[in-house]
Amino acid sequence: MVIALVGVINMSGHAQEIKLNLGVDVMSRYVWRGTSLSNGVVVQPSLQLTKDNLTLGVWGSSAVTNSDDYKEVDLSVSYTFLNGLFTVGLTDYYIVKEQDQSGERYFNLKEDTKHVLEAGVAFSGSKAFPVGVLFAMNCWGADKTKDGGQQHSMYVELNYSKTIADNEVAFSCGITPFEPDDKSTAYYGVTAGIVNLGVKVTRTISLFQGCKLPVSVQTIVNPMSENVFLVAGIHF
């Protein structure tokens, strides 16, 4: 369930519509691109400000039950074009251990920074080719080799969704296309290959007095690490 607020601002005599979207997800576990970043329940709030094709966003994840999990705050900017078919964007990921955050500084942008800047381009799919495609590459920050060189880790994902009996079913397959320069600090996996196979089923359930709540269950398999996860979520 996403709350949308729409504001109209008059500038130079023209009405401009700005949309503000708020959302909160409660997840039984946080798994990102085939890698687990929590051992328990997390709360993931989000905020997006959209004007025409430009979107500014902030997204976060905080542990509820385990202080050894990661805290994450991401800032993003994206631009959609060609009638929504393509989106280009930059995302700044900031991820630290909850218990270690007192020793970390958000505005530390030096060699030992915890930020990772990712550039990405996405194709949303069309009637002729109903498969979405994401290409993302780390271009700056904490994704480094042991000697301090930038790894430029890449992630490519194919996704497809379909409505089946009132359920939204989404399939995804994510790969890291190249072997990392330094396997000991690999961002996704120690070699090229599949790191994220997922099937997510989302359904909106009715509660009371017309109140509806989307819930989801997702199965995620990482063939490279030989790991599997079953994740449940409630979406406000």
N, C-alpha and C positions, 0 to 999 in steps of 0.2 A: 504494500500500500504506500503510495507516494503522495505527499501533500504538495500541491502546486499553488504558488501564489503568483499572481500576475499584476505587474505595476505598469502604468502608462506615464511616460515622461514626455513633456513638451519641450522640444529643442528646435530653435529656429522656425517655429511655427509648424513643425511636423510631429505627429504622434508616433512614439516609438515604444513598442511593447517589449518589456523585459520579464522573463519568466524565472521564478525562483522555485526550485524543486528540493524538497527535504525528504530524507528517508532514513530508516533505521532497520538494520537486519540483526537478528539474534541467531547465531549459528552454534551448533553443537561442537564444531571444530573449524579451524581456519586452514584451508588447504589452497595454496596458490600455485597454479601451473604445475600440479603434480607433487608439490613439496609441502609438507605440513609445517605450519608456523605456530601451532598451538597444540596443547594437550587437553584442552577443555573448552568450555563455553566462552564465546567472545561476543562483544557488542560492536557493531560496525555502522556508525553514522555516516551520512553523506549529505553534501550540500552542493547544488549546481545553479549557476547563474547563466542564463542563455539570452543572447540578443541576436536575432537573425540566425546566422549559421555559426556564430562564435559562442563557445561554452567555456566558462571557468568553473573549476570544481575543486572540492576538497573532500577527501575520504579518509576514514580512520578505522583502526581496529584495536580494541583493548580487551585484555583477558579479564574474565570474571572470577574464575576459580583457581587459576594457577599463576603464581607470581614469576615463574620461570619462563613464561611465554613471552612473545614479542609484542611490543607496542609499535603501531605504525600510523604515520600521518603522511598522506600523499596530496600534493598539489598538481593540478593538471590544467592544460589549455588545449582546446581542440577546435578544428574548423571543418565543417561538413560542406561538400560541394557536389555538383552534378546530381541535383535532385535527391540528395541524401545517400547516393551510392557509395561515395568515398569520404573518409574522414582522416585527416592528418592531425597529429598531436604530439605534445611533449608532456611527460609525467615525471615529477620529482618524487621518488620514493625515499622515505625516511623511516628506517626500521631499526629498533634497538630492543634489547632485552628489558622487560619491565623492571627487574631487580637492579639493572645496571644503569638506568636512565639518569640517575643523579650524577654520574660521572661523564655523561655525554652532553654536548652543547649543540643545539639545533643549528646555530649560525656558524658552526665550524665548517668552513668550506676549503680546508687545507687538504694535504695529502691523506690524512687519517680520517677524513670525513665519513659519516655514516649515510650520506645521501647517495642515491644513484639516479642519474638522469637518463630517461629512456625516450627515444624518438620512435614513433610508430605510424603506420598507415593501415587503414582497414577498408575492406570492401564489404558492404552489407548484404550482398546477394541481390539477385534480380529474378524475374520470372523465367528468363532464358537460362540462368545459372543460379539456382536458389541456395548456393553454398557461400557462407561468409568466409572471408580470409583476413587474417591479421598477420602483419609482419612487424616485429618490434626489435630494436637493437639498443643496448646500453651504450651511451656515448660519453659518459663522464661519471666519476665518483668511485664508490667503494668496490666496484666489480674489477678487481685488480689481480695481477699475478703476485707471487711472493716477492719478486724484485721491484714491484711498484708499477709495472706496465699495465696499460689498460687492456682488458680482455675483449671488450666489444662483444659480449655474449648476445646471441640472437635467439629469438623464439618465433616460430611460425605456427599458426593454428587455423584449422578448418572447422567450421561449425555449421550445423543445420538444425532447424527447429520445425516442429510440426504439431498441430493440435490433434490429440487423440482422445476421444470420449471426455471432453471438458478438461483435459489435462494438457498443459504445454510441455512438450517433450523436446529437450535440447540435447544434441549429440555434439561432442567436441573431440578433436584429435590434435594434440600439440607436440611439436618436435623441436629439438635444438639441431640446426642443420649442419653445424661444424664442430669438430673436436676442439675443446678449449686449449689455449696456449699453455695453461698451467692446470693440470688435473687436480692438484691438491686444493685449489681454491675455486673449483668449477662452480659456476652460478646455477646451472640447470642439471648437468650431467657430465660424466667423465669422458663421454664420446658423443658422436652424432647419433641421433635416434629419437624414438618416441619417449616422451616423459610425462604425457598427460592424456589419458583416455577417459572420457567422462560421459555419463548419461544423467541428465537432471530432469526430474518431473516436478512441475509446479502446478498447484491447484488452489483455487480460491474457495474457501469454506465459509458458509453462512453461520453467524453466531447468534445474534439477537437483534430485533428491531431494525433489520436491514443492514446491520454491520457485517462486513465481509473481511476476511483475513487471508492473504496468500501464504501458503506454506509450501515447502519444497523438500525433496529427498534426492540426494545425488550420490551416485557411485563413481568413484575416481580410482583409476588404476595407473600406476607409474611402472611400466615394464622395465625401465632401465634400473630403477632401484628395487624392483620386485616388491612394491608396496601397494596396498589397497586401503581405501577409506570409504566409509559410509557416513554422509554428512546430512543432518536435518537442519532446516532453517525456518524462521518465522520472519515475515517481511512487513514492516509497518510503513 
